[in-house]
Structure formats: structure tokens, C-alpha cells
Amino acid sequence: MKKLLIIIVMIAIGTITPVQKTHAQIPIVDIIKAAVKAVINAVHLQIQRQQNKIIWLQNAQKTVENTMSKLKLDEICDWVKSKRRCIKIIMKSFKRSSRLFLTSNGSKMLHRSRSV
């Protein structure tokens, strides 16, 4: 019974007293921790480089798309200008022909009225 009481007291004291970290760890653990940190940093840097490449490629793609859009808009603008020129030419020729028609029609009417 005394032995049981001593064991219980020892367990109680062991659980109540604060546990301090041991500073004298095995050196291999520190080396492994340092190696793992170095690997994690290296992987992180590689990921960042890949992300930077992707961002650069996306920006290049955006520039190409903007240039293509500008070229397409320039084509449309040129097409509209050519159509406007064509319409102006058509309108001028229509005005000329309508003047000729009116003047020739008017002179015919004058000839008819004189002859009557």
C-alpha cells in the first residue's frame, strides 16, 4: 500500500510540475529542420517564378489581343471611309443626272409650250 501511495504521489508531482524544453536536442534534428526549410523556400521561389512567367505571358497575350482589336477597328474605319467616298460619288452623279434630267425636261416642255 505504501508503494502504491508513493507511485501516485510521484505521478501527481510529475504531472503538476512544469516541463521545460530541453535545449540540447540531437543535432541531426536541427539539420533536418534547416534542410526542410530550405527545400520549402526553394519550392516557394520556383512557384513564384512560374507565377511571374504566367503573369508575363498573360500580359503579352493581352497586348497582342489589344493590337489585333486595334487593327480590326482600323480595318472597319477604312471600310466605312471607302463606303462614304462611294456614297459621295454616287450622290454627286445623281445630282448631276437629276439636273441634266430637269434641264433637258424643262427645255422639252418649253419647246412643247412654244409649239402649241
GIKA-V863533 format. One record per backbone hydrogen bond with DSSP energy under -1.0 kcal/mol. NH is the residue of the N-H (numbers start at 0). CO is the residue of the C=O. E is the energy in kcal/mol with one decimal. If there is no record, write none. Layout:
nh=NH co=CO e=E
nh=NH co=CO e=E
//
This chain:
nh=4 co=0 e=-2.2
nh=5 co=1 e=-2.3
nh=6 co=2 e=-2.3
nh=7 co=3 e=-2.3
nh=8 co=4 e=-2.3
nh=9 co=5 e=-2.4
nh=10 co=6 e=-2.4
nh=11 co=7 e=-2.5
nh=12 co=8 e=-2.7
nh=13 co=9 e=-2.4
nh=14 co=10 e=-2.1
nh=15 co=11 e=-2.0
nh=16 co=12 e=-2.3
nh=24 co=22 e=-1.6
nh=28 co=25 e=-1.3
nh=30 co=26 e=-1.9
nh=31 co=27 e=-2.5
nh=32 co=28 e=-2.6
nh=33 co=29 e=-2.4
nh=34 co=30 e=-2.3
nh=35 co=31 e=-2.7
nh=36 co=32 e=-2.5
nh=37 co=33 e=-2.3
nh=38 co=34 e=-2.4
nh=39 co=35 e=-2.7
nh=40 co=36 e=-2.6
nh=41 co=37 e=-2.4
nh=42 co=38 e=-2.7
nh=43 co=39 e=-2.5
nh=44 co=40 e=-2.5
nh=45 co=41 e=-2.2
nh=46 co=42 e=-2.5
nh=47 co=43 e=-2.3
nh=48 co=44 e=-2.4
nh=49 co=45 e=-2.5
nh=50 co=46 e=-2.6
nh=51 co=47 e=-2.5
nh=52 co=48 e=-2.4
nh=53 co=49 e=-2.4
nh=54 co=50 e=-2.6
nh=55 co=51 e=-2.6
nh=56 co=52 e=-2.6
nh=57 co=53 e=-2.6
nh=58 co=54 e=-2.4
nh=59 co=55 e=-2.3
nh=60 co=56 e=-2.6
nh=61 co=57 e=-2.4
nh=62 co=58 e=-2.2
nh=63 co=59 e=-2.4
nh=64 co=60 e=-2.7
nh=65 co=61 e=-2.5
nh=66 co=62 e=-2.4
nh=67 co=63 e=-2.6
nh=68 co=64 e=-2.5
nh=69 co=65 e=-2.4
nh=70 co=66 e=-2.4
nh=71 co=67 e=-2.4
nh=72 co=68 e=-2.7
nh=73 co=69 e=-2.6
nh=74 co=70 e=-2.3
nh=75 co=71 e=-2.3
nh=76 co=72 e=-2.7
nh=77 co=73 e=-2.6
nh=78 co=74 e=-2.3
nh=79 co=75 e=-2.6
nh=80 co=76 e=-2.4
nh=81 co=77 e=-2.4
nh=82 co=78 e=-2.2
nh=83 co=79 e=-2.4
nh=84 co=80 e=-2.4
nh=85 co=81 e=-2.3
nh=86 co=82 e=-2.5
nh=87 co=83 e=-2.6
nh=88 co=84 e=-2.4
nh=89 co=85 e=-2.6
nh=90 co=86 e=-2.9
nh=91 co=87 e=-2.6
nh=92 co=88 e=-2.5
nh=93 co=89 e=-2.4
nh=94 co=90 e=-2.6
nh=95 co=91 e=-2.5
nh=96 co=92 e=-2.7
nh=97 co=93 e=-2.6
nh=98 co=94 e=-2.3
nh=99 co=95 e=-2.8
nh=100 co=96 e=-2.5
nh=101 co=97 e=-2.7
nh=102 co=98 e=-3.3
nh=103 co=99 e=-2.8
nh=104 co=100 e=-2.7
nh=105 co=101 e=-2.7
nh=106 co=102 e=-2.2
nh=107 co=103 e=-1.8
nh=108 co=104 e=-2.2
nh=109 co=105 e=-2.2
nh=110 co=106 e=-2.2
nh=111 co=107 e=-2.3
nh=112 co=108 e=-2.6
nh=113 co=109 e=-2.1
nh=114 co=110 e=-1.9
nh=115 co=111 e=-1.4
//
